[in-house]
Amino acid sequence: MFGIEFVPDESVLKIGYMAKLAEDAGFGNIWITDHYNNRDVWTTLAVLSLLTNKISLGTGVTNPYTRNAAITASSIASINELSGGRAILGIGPGDKATFDKMGIDWDKPLSRVRETVLAIRAFLAKEQVSQAGFKGAQMSFTTSKIPIYIGAQGPKMLELAGAISDGVLINASHPDDFKFAVPMIRAGAEKAGRKPEDVQVCAYASFSADKDPAKAVNASKIVVAFIVAGSPENVLERHGIGMDEAKAISDAISRFDFKGAMDGVTPRMTEAFSISGAPADCRARIDELLSTGVTQIVVGSPIGPNKESAIKLIGKKVIGK
Ligand SMILES: C[C@H](OP(=O)(O)OC[C@@H](O)[C@@H](O)[C@@H](O)Cn1c2nc(=O)[nH]c(=O)c-2cc2ccc(O)cc21)C(=O)N[C@@H](CCC(=O)N[C@@H](CCC(=O)O)C(=O)O)C(=O)O
């Protein structure tokens, strides 16, 4: 199964046009990111509900801090009704950097995700909800079942996702990251008495495809730079990337010296943090990921040097392969 990520940092109608392209190219899911400074994720999903016919539509990912469980339940149920049952809720603990700017105290993210997912499930089942601080709140409408996926990287979040979610969206592109993550998801599912195969494992990867592999790799550099700058030490170590190299990139980013940051991106970093190159290169990496237990590839930013031609190329030469 192939998904595709769109970041609503351009007009919603432009995203709608690309969503239709993706549906026609054979993608099965669309994931819309949720950050306060971009177009609103729910407005975007509503427009996509009307512009597409069969592709699933999800938040990739929202969070439990900027909207409470009742509002998120109402929003995803409205999208599900509007799209004829194609909605998926993707929810993660959110971005600390973003919350710092919003003055939101990122306290107990693990517990907050757990209690929010369980409350949303109760709202969607039209129950009277008196958990997570609610006092008998209840939805006035229901729709068909909505899968709930969790965006996770850390060990405890991965285990939690295995225990309570229908799928896990993991920001990673390399088999070594999934050899680390999949056993934790499975352990979480087994501890909760679930079958591990009931939990979809999605490689939410930085992806860049082009007939010219060098052009594809070059287009991925800015995204890889941000991933390197934001990666915890244990992940950098796993890929043999030095803290000093990562710090040089993160310093360049904080100076808004994006060219300097991209110049600091090495082939090892591109290999570790993106799926990029010609279609055959991408397909080879995908096959490696599938062998680790990954069940869905999410084609994330930048998609390619030219988004529209990359969507068509991936449809023909990667999905269609
Ligand atoms: C909170 C954090 O979890 P994490 O899994 O590393 O979260 C990293 C990301 O998944 C998270 O930031 C996501 O929201 C990022 N994210 C997005 N975040 C956004 O805000 N918007 C997006 O659009 C978005 C997209 C996205 C797509 C895929 C994906 O995988 C992640 C994405 C963590 O530290 N986890 C620890 C647990 C920490 C812990 O134990 N906390 C305890 C106690 C801690 C304390 O006492 O404070 C608790 O919360 O109860 C762990 O898993 O081991």
The ligand as an ORCA input file, in Angstrom:
! r2SCAN-3c Opt
* xyz 0 1
  C       6.796     12.358     23.078
  C       7.873     11.634     22.332
  O       7.249     10.711     21.444
  P       7.852     10.415     20.015
  O       7.286      9.158     19.514
  O       9.336     10.516     20.063
  O       7.251     11.618     19.149
  C       7.963     12.042     18.008
  C       6.973     12.365     16.889
  O       6.293     11.197     16.526
  C       5.968     13.408     17.286
  O       6.634     14.587     17.603
  C       4.959     13.639     16.117
  O       3.908     14.444     16.578
  C       5.687     14.308     14.947
  N       4.841     14.374     13.724
  C       4.080     15.485     13.502
  N       3.927     16.391     14.493
  C       3.147     17.493     14.295
  O       3.011     18.297     15.213
  N       2.508     17.706     13.099
  C       2.592     16.825     12.070
  O       1.973     17.035     11.029
  C       3.409     15.648     12.244
  C       3.528     14.663     11.267
  C       4.170     13.454     11.575
  C       4.127     12.378     10.681
  C       4.711     11.171     11.031
  C       5.363     11.024     12.252
  O       5.930      9.843     12.591
  C       5.427     12.093     13.158
  C       4.833     13.308     12.823
  C       8.733     10.897     23.352
  O       9.577     11.505     23.979
  N       8.428      9.642     23.568
  C       9.080      8.826     24.599
  C       8.143      8.796     25.828
  C       8.329      9.933     26.718
  C       7.626      9.592     28.014
  O       7.816      8.551     28.595
  N       6.764     10.495     28.483
  C       6.044     10.205     29.704
  C       6.632     10.973     30.887
  C       7.507     12.140     30.448
  C       7.413     13.275     31.352
  O       7.382     13.029     32.587
  O       7.301     14.382     30.805
  C       4.623     10.636     29.532
  O       4.394     11.394     28.552
  O       3.811     10.233     30.326
  C       9.156      7.392     24.132
  O       8.358      7.050     23.269
  O       9.999      6.637     24.675
*
